């Protein structure tokens, strides 16, 4: 259970200092869903920057520079990959066909190792299951609705993804995990978090006015362009039966029984951790 949060300020309503203050309040509320690590991504000076640390969000100490219009954030509850190794924390950087992007994920994916083997994806020191989404997009050599649809239909588990590219395009890939997106048309601002309760607590007494909630259902892909326009697409969903079918998957037909059992146990441990149950870490 992690938390996604962020802002799209497409008219430049807020200064960098105001963004920092507002997003710091929002990030602190997001600790309700994870305190192991926190991070933000944004574009500045023509480049994409990620700042993340293995600390709770209130201790992250980020500062948003003036001129930044989109900020993508994440607070983490660790399920796979130690947060002490900062490369395991969100957001993750990727490059799809020369287009750099940052990705954050809320949920648990259980077929990351299977996909890496079956698709012959590059090995990586990053242990977090979420990173397979970056690798799938890099394999497509594009960041667009088609590549996001491909990625969403390849991964198995529970997820919602947010992405930001270096052209300040923000994407939402809405799976079965929650996300609440508010729009303030008068200000030219979008704000989001994984739950509406978190958004309401953070934005109480901020004087932003009444927002319009943007509908995003399971299977939706949204793009918010730099001028604030929303574009939509979709992917095929199959969340009704996401407990792993490892014993029937064609990709596992030539695998040993021990390999199947190890993968199944790894998934169950990740799932238990996602629901907040302690998991005893085993040595490799």
C-alpha positions as a printed Julia matrix, in Angstrom:
284×3 Matrix{Float64}:
   0.0     0.0     0.0
   1.75    3.11   -1.3
   0.47    6.55   -2.2
   0.63    8.52   -5.43
   0.33   12.3    -5.29
   1.13   15.37   -7.32
   0.16   18.55   -9.12
  -0.32   19.87  -12.66
  -0.2    23.69  -12.64
  -0.75   24.35  -16.35
  -1.25   28.12  -16.06
   1.59   28.77  -13.63
  -0.74   29.86  -10.85
   1.63   28.93   -8.02
   5.22   29.98   -7.4
   7.79   27.31   -6.68
   7.65   28.16   -2.99
   3.84   27.84   -2.95
   4.04   24.49   -4.75
   6.62   23.26   -2.25
   4.41   24.2     0.69
   1.22   22.71   -0.73
   2.86   19.5    -1.92
   4.71   19.08    1.38
   1.35   19.15    3.19
  -0.08   16.66    0.69
   2.97   14.38    0.92
   2.77   14.31    4.72
  -0.88   13.2     4.54
   0.17   10.47    2.12
   2.25    8.89    4.89
  -0.98    7.17    5.91
  -0.21    4.75    3.06
   3.56    4.44    3.4
   6.49    5.85    5.36
   9.46    3.77    4.18
  10.52    6.14    1.39
   9.32    9.15   -0.57
  10.21   10.87   -3.82
   9.21   13.48   -6.38
   9.9    14.03  -10.08
   9.59   17.2   -12.15
  10.98   18.91  -15.24
  13.32   21.87  -14.85
  15.82   23.48  -17.19
  14.79   21.2   -20.05
  15.54   18.04  -18.06
  13.73   15.54  -15.88
  14.8    15.44  -12.24
  14.03   12.81   -9.58
  14.64   13.37   -5.89
  13.96   10.44   -3.55
  15.17    9.19   -0.18
  14.46    6.28    2.21
  12.69    8.57    4.68
   9.05    9.46    5.46
   7.62   12.18    3.23
   7.67   14.84    5.95
  11.46   14.41    6.17
  12.11   14.39    2.42
  12.97   18.08    2.34
  12.24   18.7    -1.33
  12.07   22.17   -2.92
  10.18   22.83   -6.15
  11.94   25.45   -8.31
  10.06   28.31   -9.95
   8.84   27.43  -13.43
   8.02   23.81  -12.63
   4.49   23.05  -13.82
   4.09   19.32  -13.07
   5.2    17.4    -9.99
   4.83   13.63   -9.63
   5.17   12.18   -6.13
   5.16    8.87   -4.27
   5.27    7.6    -0.69
   6.31    3.99   -0.29
   5.42    1.03    1.87
   8.05   -1.58    1.01
   6.9    -4.95   -0.32
   9.86   -5.94   -2.52
  13.34   -4.44   -2.66
  14.87   -2.77    0.39
  14.12    0.93    0.64
  17.63    1.44    2.05
  18.93    0.89   -1.48
  17.59    4.13   -2.92
  17.45    2.79   -6.48
  14.57    0.56   -5.3
  12.42    3.6    -4.44
   9.96    5.54   -6.59
   9.82    7.41   -8.92
  11.87    5.42  -11.45
  13.52    6.94  -14.5
  13.2     5.43  -17.96
  13.94    6.24  -21.59
  11.52    5.13  -24.3
  12.78    5.85  -27.81
  14.84    8.81  -26.64
  12.01   10.2   -24.53
  12.87   10.27  -20.82
  10.13    9.7   -18.26
   9.52    9.08  -14.56
   7.12    6.41  -13.3
   5.48    5.77   -9.92
   3.35    2.75   -9.01
   0.86    1.9    -6.3
   0.18   -1.81   -5.95
   1.9    -5.21   -6.23
   2.97   -6.93   -9.46
   3.69  -10.65   -9.27
   4.87  -11.52  -12.8
   7.82   -9.12  -13.05
  10.5   -11.81  -12.95
   8.55  -14.03  -15.31
   8.22  -11.18  -17.84
  11.91  -10.33  -17.55
  12.83  -13.93  -18.38
  10.23  -14.66  -21.06
  10.78  -11.34  -22.91
  14.56  -11.42  -22.4
  14.57   -7.99  -20.81
  17.86   -6.62  -19.45
  18.9    -7.65  -15.96
  18.82   -4.86  -13.39
  19.99   -4.24   -9.85
  16.55   -2.74   -9.08
  14.62   -5.3    -7.04
  11.25   -3.53   -6.92
   8.47   -5.27   -8.88
   7.28   -1.88  -10.22
  10.39   -1.44  -12.37
   9.14   -4.01  -14.89
   6.68   -1.34  -16.11
   9.63    0.92  -17.01
  11.35   -1.92  -18.87
   8.21   -2.79  -20.84
   7.83    0.82  -21.99
  11.51    1.0   -22.91
  11.06   -2.17  -24.96
   8.27   -0.46  -26.92
  10.61    2.5   -27.61
   7.71    4.93  -27.18
   5.67    6.63  -24.5
   2.15    6.97  -25.85
  -1.28    5.4   -25.49
  -0.25    2.29  -27.45
   2.83    1.58  -25.33
   0.98    2.29  -22.08
  -1.8    -0.09  -23.16
   0.79   -2.76  -23.95
   2.45   -2.33  -20.55
  -0.83   -2.4   -18.61
  -1.97   -5.56  -20.37
   1.35   -7.37  -19.76
   1.68   -6.85  -16.02
  -0.34   -8.93  -13.6
  -1.26   -7.91  -10.1
  -2.74   -4.8    -8.56
  -1.74   -1.39   -9.89
  -2.23    2.23  -10.75
   0.64    4.07  -12.46
   1.44    7.76  -12.89
   4.07    8.97  -15.36
   5.7    12.25  -16.33
   7.79   12.8   -19.45
  10.36   15.49  -20.14
   7.82   17.41  -22.27
   5.62   17.88  -19.16
   2.99   15.38  -20.27
   1.42   13.6   -17.3
  -0.14   10.14  -17.67
  -2.4     8.02  -15.5
  -2.82    4.29  -16.06
  -5.74    3.45  -13.8
  -5.9    -0.14  -12.67
  -7.78   -1.51   -9.69
  -5.96    0.64   -7.14
  -7.49    4.0    -6.2
  -6.59    7.47   -7.41
  -8.52   10.72   -6.94
  -7.91   13.6    -9.38
  -9.2    17.11   -8.64
  -9.38   19.95  -11.17
  -9.55   23.63  -10.25
 -10.47   25.22  -13.62
 -10.37   28.78  -12.28
  -6.78   28.3   -11.14
  -5.63   26.03  -13.94
  -4.51   23.39  -11.46
  -4.94   19.65  -11.04
  -4.12   17.94   -7.72
  -4.22   14.22   -7.06
  -3.62   11.55   -4.43
  -4.39    7.88   -4.08
  -7.52    8.55   -2.02
 -10.01   11.38   -1.79
  -9.73   11.32    2.0
  -6.04   12.21    1.78
  -6.74   15.01   -0.71
  -9.48   16.49    1.45
  -7.34   16.47    4.59
  -4.39   18.07    2.82
  -6.4    20.75    1.01
  -8.62   21.73    3.92
  -8.28   25.45    4.64
  -6.0    26.02    1.62
  -8.49   28.42    0.0
  -8.46   26.76   -3.41
 -12.21   26.74   -3.87
 -14.4    23.82   -4.84
 -12.78   21.33   -7.23
 -14.24   19.28  -10.04
 -13.46   15.59   -9.62
 -12.16   14.0   -12.82
 -13.54   10.53  -13.38
 -10.98    7.78  -13.95
 -12.14    4.17  -13.92
 -10.29    0.87  -13.95
  -8.99    0.4   -17.49
  -8.64    4.12  -18.26
  -5.49    5.8   -19.54
  -5.39    9.6   -19.21
  -2.92   12.09  -20.6
  -2.9    15.69  -19.36
  -1.01   17.84  -21.85
   1.01   20.94  -20.88
  -2.0    23.19  -21.62
  -4.22   21.19  -19.24
  -6.19   19.31  -21.9
  -7.21   15.75  -21.0
  -6.93   12.99  -23.61
  -8.24    9.49  -22.94
  -7.65    5.93  -24.03
  -8.16    2.5   -22.44
  -6.7    -0.96  -21.92
  -8.25   -4.38  -21.43
  -8.67   -5.3   -17.76
  -8.77   -8.66  -16.03
  -8.71   -7.9   -12.33
 -11.42  -10.35  -11.37
  -8.9   -13.18  -10.97
  -5.45  -11.75  -10.29
  -4.18  -14.45   -7.93
  -1.37  -15.98   -9.97
  -2.13  -18.83  -12.34
   1.49  -19.97  -12.34
   0.7   -23.63  -12.68
  -1.23  -23.12  -15.92
   0.74  -20.29  -17.55
   2.34  -21.39  -20.84
   5.5   -19.49  -19.92
   6.04  -21.88  -16.99
   5.5   -25.21  -18.76
   9.21  -26.04  -18.84
   9.97  -24.79  -15.33
  10.63  -27.03  -12.36
   8.18  -27.5    -9.54
  10.61  -25.75   -7.2
  10.73  -22.68   -9.46
   6.95  -22.53   -9.55
   6.72  -22.77   -5.77
   9.38  -20.08   -5.22
   7.55  -17.67   -7.53
   4.21  -18.38   -5.9
   5.66  -17.85   -2.42
   7.29  -14.59   -3.53
   3.92  -13.32   -4.71
   2.18  -14.29   -1.47
   4.86  -12.52    0.59
   4.49   -9.36   -1.52
   0.72   -9.49   -1.21
   0.91   -9.94    2.56
   3.25   -6.97    2.83
   0.95   -4.83    0.7
  -1.88   -5.49    3.18
   0.38   -4.58    6.1
   1.23   -8.04    7.45
   4.85   -8.5     8.56
   6.93  -10.74    6.33
  10.12  -12.41    7.51
  12.85  -11.68    4.99
  14.84  -14.74    3.96
  18.48  -14.62    3.0
  19.28  -15.3    -0.65
